[in-house]
């Protein structure tokens, strides 16, 4: 029988630990059958099947294409409150290089970020909450598609998520390999950065590499732009603020045409920031620098700047509340209430723009020494009962039963 070395307090953890093996089996099945954004048909089907077994009160499918929402009503409903819990379900378009029995059976796709574990944890919370119902109100469990670049949270909201299920607060959770198993991290304010996608198309004048004086070389222009934009943050953004500009790809010419100066070059990358004022500043300066550098060489540059995900900002009261709940589970020494924010991005940010709430990190340790989005990453099944218990405890503590 699978057992966890993680220790936590409270009846929720003790209760959920009893079906740890079943949660592990579900998690590994989901890992073996990864699906990318808005294609999570098998995953959603397994979630629905599991929720029916759990005995939840309502199951709603097709919200945000492949999203699933379950409703569980407590022993009482005098409070009229409704609290949301969210888990993402999608995988990544990458090839897995693990060799265990539950490795991806789908070429070119893998659960490289642990959403299989997130889904299993929320199913575990559903089972416990439906069996015990020790709360006053309704729990709304949100199984979200398309977090990895598809803005599935926004798709569910555009499909009426919060109109149909008007929660007063919503909570999300993500595993974190850099934290030890059995620990929880959170902070009020920024938890994850805004993610912007940029592309820069440089137009010059192509020609013969042996007669470069007759060309306007876009590769040279691209090189100067790459260097110049790295001064934007260091010389325009206050040192106490945070921003990152990364130009991650360049495409120009043909590698087999070694003597041909191309007519165009394209750069692609990302901008990360926490503050909308900084975000506006970086976009403006990027546009100015790209245009000015290109013009200096007789070329032109067009910046395409797309704001993909906003920053994930925890509301203060809910962040403190979630930290208190975590502390009751694992102890004060295991909860980091001032966790450093990450320059990664998360579409739970859309939900936090609409509702008060908080985004937590659940320590899972470095399974195989791998961080997220690594081809040898795997979720640590030991933390499944703790994650499920933390979800469930947020509900029970948000909506306590009235004293009899």
VENWO-V391348 format. One record per residue. N is the residue number from 0. RES is the residue in one small letter. BURIAL is 1 if it has 16 or more other C-alpha atoms within 10 Angstrom, else 0. D_FIRST is the distance of its C-alpha to the first C-alpha in whole Angstrom. Layout:
N,RES,BURIAL,D_FIRST + N,RES,BURIAL,D_FIRST
This chain:
0,x,0,0 + 1,x,0,4 + 2,x,0,6 + 3,x,0,10 + 4,x,0,13 + 5,x,0,15 + 6,x,0,17 + 7,x,1,19 + 8,x,0,21 + 9,x,0,22 + 10,x,0,21 + 11,x,1,20 + 12,x,1,17 + 13,x,0,16 + 14,x,1,16 + 15,x,1,15 + 16,x,1,12 + 17,x,0,10 + 18,x,1,10 + 19,x,1,9 + 20,x,1,7 + 21,x,0,10 + 22,x,1,12 + 23,x,1,11 + 24,x,0,12 + 25,x,1,15 + 26,x,1,16 + 27,x,1,16 + 28,x,1,18 + 29,x,1,20 + 30,x,1,20 + 31,x,1,21 + 32,x,1,24 + 33,x,1,26 + 34,x,1,29 + 35,x,1,32 + 36,x,1,34 + 37,x,1,35 + 38,x,1,33 + 39,x,1,30 + 40,x,1,30 + 41,x,0,27 + 42,x,1,25 + 43,x,1,27 + 44,x,0,27 + 45,x,0,23 + 46,x,1,23 + 47,x,1,26 + 48,x,0,24 + 49,x,1,21 + 50,x,1,23 + 51,x,0,25 + 52,x,0,21 + 53,x,1,21 + 54,x,1,25 + 55,x,1,27 + 56,x,0,31 + 57,x,0,32 + 58,x,1,31 + 59,x,0,34 + 60,x,0,34 + 61,x,0,36 + 62,x,1,37 + 63,x,1,38 + 64,x,1,37 + 65,x,1,34 + 66,x,1,32 + 67,x,1,31 + 68,x,1,31 + 69,x,1,29 + 70,x,1,31 + 71,x,1,29 + 72,x,1,32 + 73,x,1,31 + 74,x,0,33 + 75,x,1,36 + 76,x,0,38 + 77,x,0,41 + 78,x,0,40 + 79,x,0,41 + 80,x,1,38 + 81,x,1,36 + 82,x,1,34 + 83,x,1,32 + 84,x,1,29 + 85,x,1,29 + 86,x,1,26 + 87,x,1,28 + 88,x,1,27 + 89,x,1,29 + 90,x,1,28 + 91,x,1,31 + 92,x,1,33 + 93,x,0,32 + 94,x,1,31 + 95,x,1,27 + 96,x,0,27 + 97,x,0,23 + 98,x,0,22 + 99,x,0,18 + 100,x,0,17 + 101,x,1,18 + 102,x,1,21 + 103,x,1,24 + 104,x,0,25 + 105,x,0,28 + 106,x,0,31 + 107,x,0,32 + 108,x,1,30 + 109,x,1,27 + 110,x,1,25 + 111,x,1,26 + 112,x,1,26 + 113,x,1,23 + 114,x,1,24 + 115,x,1,21 + 116,x,1,19 + 117,x,1,22 + 118,x,1,22 + 119,x,1,18 + 120,x,1,19 + 121,x,1,22 + 122,x,1,20 + 123,x,1,17 + 124,x,1,21 + 125,x,1,22 + 126,x,1,20 + 127,x,1,20 + 128,x,1,24 + 129,x,1,24 + 130,x,0,23 + 131,x,0,24 + 132,x,1,27 + 133,x,1,28 + 134,x,1,31 + 135,x,1,35 + 136,x,1,35 + 137,x,1,33 + 138,x,1,31 + 139,x,1,31 + 140,x,1,28 + 141,x,1,30 + 142,x,1,28 + 143,x,1,31 + 144,x,1,32 + 145,x,1,34 + 146,x,1,33 + 147,x,1,34 + 148,x,0,38 + 149,x,1,38 + 150,x,1,38 + 151,x,1,36 + 152,x,1,36 + 153,x,1,40 + 154,x,1,40 + 155,x,1,38 + 156,x,1,40 + 157,x,0,43 + 158,x,1,42 + 159,x,0,42 + 160,x,1,39 + 161,x,1,40 + 162,x,0,43 + 163,x,0,41 + 164,x,1,38 + 165,x,0,40 + 166,x,1,38 + 167,x,0,39 + 168,x,1,37 + 169,x,1,34 + 170,x,1,31 + 171,x,1,29 + 172,x,1,27 + 173,x,1,26 + 174,x,1,24 + 175,x,1,26 + 176,x,1,25 + 177,x,1,28 + 178,x,1,26 + 179,x,0,23 + 180,x,1,20 + 181,x,1,20 + 182,x,1,24 + 183,x,1,26 + 184,x,1,29 + 185,x,1,32 + 186,x,1,36 + 187,x,1,39 + 188,x,1,41 + 189,x,1,40 + 190,x,1,37 + 191,x,1,37 + 192,x,1,41 + 193,x,1,43 + 194,x,1,42 + 195,x,1,46 + 196,x,1,46 + 197,x,1,50 + 198,x,1,52 + 199,x,1,55 + 200,x,1,57 + 201,x,1,60 + 202,x,1,63 + 203,x,1,66 + 204,x,1,68 + 205,x,1,67 + 206,x,1,69 + 207,x,0,70 + 208,x,1,68 + 209,x,0,71 + 210,x,0,73 + 211,x,0,71 + 212,x,0,74 + 213,x,0,74 + 214,x,1,71 + 215,x,1,69 + 216,x,1,65 + 217,x,1,62 + 218,x,1,60 + 219,x,0,62 + 220,x,1,62 + 221,x,1,58 + 222,x,0,58 + 223,x,0,60 + 224,x,1,58 + 225,x,1,55 + 226,x,0,57 + 227,x,0,58 + 228,x,1,56 + 229,x,0,54 + 230,x,0,56 + 231,x,1,56 + 232,x,1,53 + 233,x,0,54 + 234,x,0,58 + 235,x,0,57 + 236,x,1,54 + 237,x,0,54 + 238,x,0,52 + 239,x,0,50 + 240,x,0,49 + 241,x,1,47 + 242,x,1,47 + 243,x,1,46 + 244,x,1,48 + 245,x,0,47 + 246,x,1,49 + 247,x,0,46 + 248,x,0,48 + 249,x,1,51 + 250,x,0,53 + 251,x,1,56 + 252,x,1,58 + 253,x,0,57 + 254,x,0,56 + 255,x,0,58 + 256,x,0,61 + 257,x,0,62 + 258,x,0,66 + 259,x,1,65 + 260,x,1,65 + 261,x,1,63 + 262,x,1,64 + 263,x,1,61 + 264,x,1,58 + 265,x,1,55 + 266,x,1,52 + 267,x,1,49 + 268,x,1,47 + 269,x,1,45 + 270,x,1,47 + 271,x,1,44 + 272,x,1,45 + 273,x,1,45 + 274,x,1,48 + 275,x,0,50 + 276,x,0,53 + 277,x,1,52 + 278,x,1,51 + 279,x,0,54 + 280,x,0,56 + 281,x,1,54 + 282,x,1,54 + 283,x,0,58 + 284,x,0,58 + 285,x,1,57 + 286,x,1,59 + 287,x,0,62 + 288,x,1,61 + 289,x,1,60 + 290,x,1,64 + 291,x,1,66 + 292,x,1,64 + 293,x,1,65 + 294,x,0,68 + 295,x,0,69 + 296,x,0,69 + 297,x,1,70 + 298,x,1,67 + 299,x,1,65 + 300,x,1,62 + 301,x,0,60 + 302,x,1,57 + 303,x,0,54 + 304,x,1,52 + 305,x,0,49 + 306,x,0,47 + 307,x,1,44 + 308,x,1,42 + 309,x,1,43 + 310,x,1,42 + 311,x,1,39 + 312,x,1,40 + 313,x,1,38 + 314,x,1,40 + 315,x,0,41 + 316,x,0,40 + 317,x,1,37 + 318,x,1,36 + 319,x,1,36 + 320,x,1,35 + 321,x,1,31 + 322,x,1,32 + 323,x,1,32 + 324,x,1,29 + 325,x,1,27 + 326,x,1,28 + 327,x,1,27 + 328,x,1,24 + 329,x,1,23 + 330,x,1,27 + 331,x,0,30 + 332,x,0,29 + 333,x,1,27 + 334,x,1,29 + 335,x,1,32 + 336,x,1,34 + 337,x,0,37 + 338,x,0,34 + 339,x,0,37 + 340,x,1,37 + 341,x,0,36 + 342,x,1,39 + 343,x,0,36 + 344,x,1,37 + 345,x,1,35 + 346,x,1,36 + 347,x,1,35 + 348,x,1,38 + 349,x,1,40 + 350,x,1,38 + 351,x,1,39 + 352,x,0,43 + 353,x,0,43 + 354,x,1,41 + 355,x,1,40 + 356,x,1,36 + 357,x,1,34 + 358,x,1,32 + 359,x,1,29 + 360,x,1,27 + 361,x,1,24 + 362,x,1,23 + 363,x,1,20 + 364,x,1,22 + 365,x,1,23 + 366,x,0,20 + 367,x,0,22 + 368,x,0,25 + 369,x,1,26 + 370,x,1,28 + 371,x,1,28 + 372,x,1,30 + 373,x,1,29 + 374,x,1,28 + 375,x,1,25 + 376,x,1,24 + 377,x,1,20 + 378,x,1,19 + 379,x,1,16 + 380,x,1,13 + 381,x,1,13 + 382,x,1,16 + 383,x,1,15 + 384,x,1,14 + 385,x,1,17 + 386,x,1,20 + 387,x,1,19 + 388,x,1,20 + 389,x,1,23 + 390,x,1,24 + 391,x,1,24 + 392,x,1,25 + 393,x,1,28 + 394,x,1,29 + 395,x,1,29 + 396,x,1,31 + 397,x,1,33 + 398,x,1,34 + 399,x,0,34 + 400,x,1,34 + 401,x,0,38 + 402,x,0,38 + 403,x,0,39
